[in-house]
Amino acid sequence: MINTFPLRDEENSLEKSTVDLSYLGERVFSQPNPETGKRLESWNETSAENPEEFGEYAEGDIVFPRRGRNGLVAEGLHWKNGVIPYEISGHFRPKLPTDEDYISIVNGRTGCWSSVGRIKGKQEINLQSPSCTTKVGTALHELMHAAGFLHEQNRYERDDYVTIAWQNIKRGHENNFDKADKDMAQGFGVSYDFRSVMHYSSTAFSTNNQPTIIPKDPKKVQKMGQRDGFSRGDITKINNMYNCPEMTLTVIGNGTTTANITTSGSGSENNEKETSNPLVDAAVGLLSIFIH
């Protein structure tokens, strides 16, 4: 049993600045598993599932280390001032001595995984090559976890938009589809987003190659699980979470963007992309390091 208690951060002035993961239970605590890495070696760009859906971790790719007598609380903090210090194998700017909390992107053969939110101290994001570094959206997915976002299909209101085909889910993986409690997660003003880079593919954790997630609107099935880049909803949510909504207009409102935004399910149909978002820049930088 996890003993949870509120994390306090007097320097973080954001309201509701924690991400409560207690609904995941004890399985949120795990160690990087080489067996996941071996399974992931079978992934290629034609695979129906995304590489982060191959993991044996909570919801496939959520890993929290245990710290302290009672383990780490099942909460992740938002990052101070919306800034995430990071280090990538000595490339990019090294973290500053004053950066006590930071992410460290590693390349172990244990799959694609991250913690959710700021958990204090050094926290790792693993991107196994080449499976987790083939598509920029896979790196974005794990960076979004680190920023504080859960999977889209685990939203409390998901049953209004999709049906979970429990009979098609691999035995022992059913809890990957548990819903977050309403008071644990927020949509930050964005309705359920089939195009979110945080959404599972339609056959995630399938035991028979049949869909595990079925949209109530059949037209949405092709939109789920994309890893080409942010949706408009993703951009809106991250800017609203970190209290800079004006950046949403800067990124998607000027009509001149050129790389890595996909249209949210609630917006107009187009394939506009953008290059000005810091998480996209970080993800592209990761791929340039890991792909030679």
JOJOTA-V489336 format. One record per helix or strand of 3 or more residues. SS is the DSSP state (helix for helix, strand for strand). FROM is the first residue (numbers start at 1). TO is the last residue. If there is no record, write none. Layout:
ss: <SS SS>
from: <FROM FROM>
to: <TO TO>
This chain:
ss: <strand helix helix helix strand helix strand strand strand strand helix helix helix helix strand helix helix strand helix helix helix strand helix>
from: <18 22 34 51 75 80 86 102 112 122 131 136 152 158 162 166 174 213 218 232 246 260 278>
to: <20 28 40 54 77 82 88 106 114 127 133 147 154 160 164 168 177 215 223 241 252 262 290>
